Amino acid sequence: MEENVKKIPANTTEIKLYCFLGEALLKIQTLEQALTYSITLKMKPYETKEKADEFLKTHQRFTLGKAIKIALDENLYNSTIQEGLNSILEQRNWLVHSVLVGNEEDFNAGNIKESLFKKIKSVANKAEDIKREIEYDMIDFCASKGKDMSNINEALKLQNKGIRISKNL
């Protein structure tokens, strides 16, 4: 391979694509994280923090598919959340494994169709929506165990209004 090969700089459309892909993957990872925490909380509600942290550590590296399978096998969520998880898994698989399929010529030419941007953005939005449903489910679960979740509820209400929460609650 020639060492002095010039790289073609990304054009604005390609940069937009990279940003959309990055956003979608990050939101999927935050969903995976929320799901893992929720699974830990629901499967180990009476464990000490140390034992729960140990359980979390062993499950934190599970893929989204593995975490969803555990959630389904353990019947941890209502049908709405479970259906959302199954749906986002299919979308995540498309994003990671098939986003190029059928779009090779467009990618090579640096021309990406707006419909592809919309599809990628919908994956990001879906992941964020499901993460929020899991967060509210965790709040309800903790409240059912006698925990005061009013501060957390207030923080989520602020986030729903578009206000970023920067302090730990």
C-alpha positions as CSV (number, residue, x, y, z in Angstrom):
1,M,0.0,0.0,0.0
2,E,1.3,3.4,-1.0
3,E,2.3,5.5,2.1
4,N,1.6,9.0,0.6
5,V,-2.0,8.4,-0.4
6,K,-4.0,11.6,-0.1
7,K,-7.2,11.3,1.8
8,I,-10.3,12.9,0.3
9,P,-11.7,15.3,2.9
10,A,-15.3,14.8,3.9
11,N,-17.8,17.2,2.4
12,T,-20.5,18.8,4.4
13,T,-23.0,16.1,3.6
14,E,-20.6,13.4,4.7
15,I,-19.9,15.3,7.9
16,K,-23.6,15.5,8.5
17,L,-23.9,11.8,8.0
18,Y,-21.1,11.1,10.5
19,C,-22.8,13.3,13.1
20,F,-26.1,11.6,12.6
21,L,-24.5,8.2,12.9
22,G,-22.6,9.2,16.0
23,E,-25.7,10.6,17.6
24,A,-27.7,7.4,16.9
25,L,-24.9,5.2,18.3
26,L,-24.4,7.2,21.4
27,K,-28.2,7.3,22.1
28,I,-28.3,3.5,21.7
29,Q,-25.4,3.2,24.1
30,T,-27.2,5.3,26.7
31,L,-30.2,3.1,26.2
32,E,-28.0,0.0,26.7
33,Q,-26.7,1.6,29.9
34,A,-30.1,2.4,31.2
35,L,-31.4,-1.0,30.4
36,T,-28.5,-2.7,32.2
37,Y,-29.0,-0.5,35.3
38,S,-32.7,-1.3,35.2
39,I,-32.2,-5.0,34.9
40,T,-29.8,-4.9,37.8
41,L,-32.3,-2.9,39.9
42,K,-35.2,-5.2,39.1
43,M,-33.4,-8.5,39.4
44,K,-31.5,-7.5,42.6
45,P,-33.8,-5.1,44.5
46,Y,-32.9,-6.2,47.9
47,E,-29.1,-6.7,47.5
48,T,-26.5,-4.6,49.1
49,K,-25.1,-1.9,46.9
50,E,-21.8,-3.8,46.7
51,K,-23.5,-7.0,45.5
52,A,-25.7,-5.1,43.1
53,D,-22.6,-3.3,41.7
54,E,-20.9,-6.6,41.2
55,F,-24.0,-8.0,39.3
56,L,-24.1,-4.8,37.3
57,K,-20.4,-5.1,36.4
58,T,-20.9,-8.6,35.0
59,H,-23.9,-7.5,32.9
60,Q,-22.7,-4.1,31.8
61,R,-20.8,-5.5,28.8
62,F,-23.8,-7.4,27.4
63,T,-24.9,-6.4,23.9
64,L,-28.2,-4.8,23.5
65,G,-29.6,-8.1,22.1
66,K,-28.4,-10.0,25.2
67,A,-29.8,-7.4,27.6
68,I,-33.2,-7.5,25.8
69,K,-33.3,-11.3,25.9
70,I,-32.7,-11.2,29.7
71,A,-35.5,-8.6,30.1
72,L,-37.8,-10.7,28.1
73,D,-36.9,-14.0,29.8
74,E,-37.3,-12.4,33.3
75,N,-40.5,-10.5,32.2
76,L,-39.1,-7.3,33.6
77,Y,-41.1,-4.8,31.5
78,N,-44.6,-4.1,30.3
79,S,-45.4,-5.0,26.7
80,T,-45.0,-1.4,25.4
81,I,-41.4,-1.2,26.6
82,Q,-40.6,-4.8,25.5
83,E,-42.0,-4.1,22.0
84,G,-40.0,-0.9,21.9
85,L,-36.8,-2.7,22.8
86,N,-37.4,-5.4,20.2
87,S,-38.0,-2.6,17.6
88,I,-34.9,-0.7,18.5
89,L,-32.8,-3.8,18.3
90,E,-33.8,-4.3,14.7
91,Q,-33.1,-0.7,13.9
92,R,-29.8,-0.8,15.7
93,N,-28.8,-3.9,13.7
94,W,-29.7,-2.1,10.5
95,L,-27.6,0.9,11.6
96,V,-24.6,-1.1,12.6
97,H,-24.6,-3.8,9.9
98,S,-26.6,-2.5,6.9
99,V,-26.6,1.3,6.6
100,L,-24.3,1.0,3.6
101,V,-26.3,-1.7,1.9
102,G,-28.0,-0.2,-1.2
103,N,-26.3,3.2,-0.6
104,E,-22.8,2.3,-1.8
105,E,-22.9,4.5,-4.9
106,D,-24.2,7.5,-2.9
107,F,-21.5,7.1,-0.3
108,N,-18.8,6.8,-2.9
109,A,-20.0,9.9,-4.7
110,G,-20.4,11.9,-1.4
111,N,-24.1,12.3,-2.0
112,I,-26.3,11.0,0.8
113,K,-30.1,11.0,0.4
114,E,-32.2,13.0,2.9
115,S,-34.3,9.8,3.5
116,L,-31.2,8.1,4.9
117,F,-30.6,11.0,7.3
118,K,-34.3,10.8,8.4
119,K,-34.0,7.1,9.0
120,I,-30.9,7.4,11.0
121,K,-32.4,10.3,13.0
122,S,-35.5,8.2,13.7
123,V,-33.3,5.4,15.2
124,A,-31.7,8.0,17.5
125,N,-35.1,9.4,18.5
126,K,-36.5,5.9,19.2
127,A,-33.5,4.9,21.4
128,E,-33.9,8.1,23.4
129,D,-37.7,7.5,23.8
130,I,-37.2,4.0,25.0
131,K,-34.5,5.1,27.4
132,R,-36.9,7.6,28.8
133,E,-39.6,4.9,29.2
134,I,-37.1,2.7,31.1
135,E,-36.1,5.7,33.3
136,Y,-39.8,6.2,34.3
137,D,-40.2,2.5,34.8
138,M,-37.2,2.5,37.1
139,I,-38.7,5.4,39.0
140,D,-42.0,3.6,39.4
141,F,-40.3,0.5,40.5
142,C,-38.2,2.3,43.1
143,A,-41.3,4.2,44.4
144,S,-43.1,0.8,44.7
145,K,-40.3,-0.3,47.0
146,G,-40.8,2.8,49.2
147,K,-38.1,5.1,47.8
148,D,-38.7,8.8,47.5
149,M,-38.3,9.5,43.8
150,S,-39.6,13.1,43.8
151,N,-36.2,14.7,43.0
152,I,-35.6,12.3,40.1
153,N,-39.1,13.0,38.8
154,E,-38.4,16.7,38.9
155,A,-35.1,16.3,37.1
156,L,-36.8,14.2,34.3
157,K,-39.5,16.9,33.9
158,L,-36.8,19.5,33.4
159,Q,-35.1,17.3,30.8
160,N,-38.4,16.8,29.1
161,K,-38.5,20.6,28.8
162,G,-35.1,20.6,27.1
163,I,-33.1,21.7,30.2
164,R,-29.8,19.8,30.7
165,I,-29.3,18.5,34.2
166,S,-25.6,18.9,35.2
167,K,-25.6,18.0,38.9
168,N,-25.8,14.5,40.4
169,L,-29.1,13.8,42.2
